Amino acid sequence: MAEQLLAKKTVRDVPTTGRTVLVRCDFNVPMDDGHVKDDTRLRAHMPTIEYLIGQRARIVLCSHLGRPKGRTPGLSLRPIAGVLQDLLQRPVQFCPDTIGPRARRAADGLLPGGILLLENTRFYPEEERNDPAFSRALAALGDLYVDDAFSAAHRAHASTAGVAAFLPAVAGLLMEQEIAMLSRLLDPERPFVAIVGGAKVSDKLGVLEGLLQRVDKLLVGGGMANTFLAALGHRMGSSLVETGHLRAASDIIAKAKERGVDLLLPVDLVVADYFLAEPDRRTVDVGQVPPDWIAMDIGPVTAERFAVALRDAKTIFWNGPLGVAEWPNFANGTLQVARAIAECKAFSVVGGGDSIAALNRLGLAGRIGHISTGGGASLEFLEGKQLPGIAALQDK
C-alpha cells in the first residue's frame, strides 16, 4: 500500500510554467471575529505556493472554512487573503465567488506568479455533494489541479476529488510530505507505540482496530479511556461512558491480548465535581471515581507509566488529548506525554489540534519527526482506507 501511495505524481513531475494552476488548500483555520487565530495550516502550504510562484504559474487557491449553511459572512475566506499576503510578501487577490463569471475573469486576469484566492467552497451545497457540474465549473478556472489538502483528502467533495475528472491532478508538496511521513507508520521501525486520546471511542474504533495490527504498545487516554475502564467493570461516576460501545471496547482489549500488544489504560485519574475549568478536583485510583464526579485527565502515575512505555520506542504515533487539555487544570497528562515524545529519539508523528497545541505550548514542535495537518484523514490513512483525494491523483 505504501508503495502505491508514494507513486503519485507531484507538482514537480508536471510542467507548470505559464499555466493556470488550481490548488486545493486547507485554510480551515480557527477564526475570532474575522481574524486568524492560528496560521499553522496556512504556513504548511507555503512550499507549494512558493514553488509555483518560482515557476511563474498563475495560481488559483481554493479551500473550505467551517461548516456554513449557504453564504455565511463570518466564514468568508476574505481575511485569509490578507494573512497569505503577509506570509508571501506579495499581493493576493480575493474573489467573492468560487465559480462563475467573476471567478473566471479573475483567474484569466492573473499575471505569471499572480495569486487569486476564491471564496469558501462550502458556500455552495454542490461542493459537499461532489456535484459534477460544480466540479466542471471549478476546473474551468485552471489548466492543472494540485491537491495540497491532505487534511481534506478523506472527503469525496467536488474540490477534493470531483475536479480531478476534468483536469490533470497531482499532489502538492504538503500532500507529498504527508503521504511520505505517514507511510512510514505502515511499515514502522519497532518498537512502534501509539497513543490515542480524545473524547469518544466511537470516533476511533476503526483506527484502534487498525493500530492493533501494527503496534507493539497501545496507550489509551482521554474521555475514550472511560469506556474501556467501564468495560473492565470500573465505576466511572458521571464520566462520559459510551455504553453502546462497551462490547467493542472489550473486543479491543481481548484482541490486544491475543496479538501480544501491550495495551495501557489509566491507573489513576484527575476527577472533578463539575465539568468546569475551576471545579473541585482530586486524583483517585481507577475504580474510585466518586458518584457524580467526572474523569477529566489521566493521573500523574498514569502519565509516568505512559512516559516509561515510550522510552524504548523507535516509532511513535500520537493523536488526541489525554484530558480536557484546553483547561490548564486538566492539561497535565497531555503535556507530560508531549514532553516524553519530544525527549524520545524515535521517529514521531503527531496529529490532532489539541496534541499539536500542547507541543506548541511547550515549544517542542520542532523536536517531532512530523506534525500532521490531517486529523480524520491521518486516522483513516492508518486504518488502511482509500482516501478519495489521494485516489484521484495521477500515478507516476
Buried (B, 14 or more C-beta within 10 A) or exposed (E): EBEEBEEBBBBEEBEBEEBBBBBBBBBBBEBEEEEBEBBBBBEBBBBBBBBBBEBBBBBBBBBBBEEBEEEBEEBBBBBBBBBBBEBBEBEBBBBBBBBEEBBBEBBEEBEBBBBBBBBBBBBBEBBBEBBBEBBBBBBBBBBBBBBBBBBBBBBBBBBBBBBBBBBBBBBBBBBBBBBEBBBBBBEBEEBBBBBBBBBBBBBBBBBBBBBBEBBBBBBBBBBBBBBBBBBEEBEBBBBBBBEEBBEBBBBBBEBBEEBEBBBBBBBBBBBBBBEBEEBEBEBBEBBBBEEEBBBBBBBBBBBBBBBEBBEBBBBBBBBBBBBBBEBEBBBBBBBBBBBBBBEBEBBBBBBBBBBBBBBBBEEBBEBBBBBBBBBBBBBBBBBBBEBBBBBBBBEE
